[in-house]
Amino acid sequence: MSPLTVLPLHLGSLHTYEAVLVGLLAFGPFVVLAVVVAVMRRRDLAAEEETGHSSGD
């Protein structure tokens, strides 16, 4: 066996807090991005309503 195939066997399974941390690191940036996009879109729509312009849709 090569060292690269033995390493995961040596580390074993993840603890609960490690699995949560991996999930946060993997999906956290996408959640933050979605929140930022939603807030910016709401702000832009409010500004359009205030000025009375439409996007032409």
C-alpha positions in Angstrom: 0.0 0.0 0.0 1.2 3.5 -0.8 1.4 6.1 1.9 -1.5 8.1 0.3 -3.9 5.2 0.6 -2.9 4.4 4.2 -3.2 8.0 5.5 -7.1 8.1 5.4 -7.2 4.7 7.2 -4.9 6.0 9.9 -6.9 9.2 10.5 -10.2 7.4 11.1 -13.6 8.8 11.1 -14.5 12.4 11.8 -15.9 13.5 15.2 -19.2 15.4 15.1 -17.6 18.8 15.6 -15.1 18.1 12.8 -17.9 17.1 10.4 -19.8 20.3 11.3 -16.7 22.4 10.8 -16.0 20.7 7.4 -19.7 21.5 6.4 -19.3 25.1 7.5 -16.1 25.5 5.6 -17.6 23.9 2.5 -21.0 25.5 2.3 -20.6 28.7 4.5 -19.2 30.9 1.7 -22.1 30.0 -0.6 -24.6 30.9 2.2 -22.9 34.2 2.8 -22.9 34.9 -0.9 -26.6 34.1 -1.2 -27.4 36.5 1.7 -25.3 39.3 0.2 -27.0 38.8 -3.2 -30.5 38.9 -1.6 -29.7 42.1 0.4 -28.2 43.9 -2.6 -31.2 42.9 -4.8 -33.7 44.1 -2.2 -31.8 47.4 -1.9 -31.7 47.8 -5.7 -35.4 47.1 -6.0 -36.2 49.6 -3.3 -34.1 52.3 -5.0 -35.9 51.6 -8.3 -39.3 52.0 -6.7 -38.2 55.2 -5.0 -37.1 56.8 -8.3 -40.0 55.3 -10.3 -37.9 53.6 -12.9 -38.4 50.1 -14.1 -35.9 47.7 -15.7 -38.1 47.2 -18.8 -39.1 43.6 -18.1 
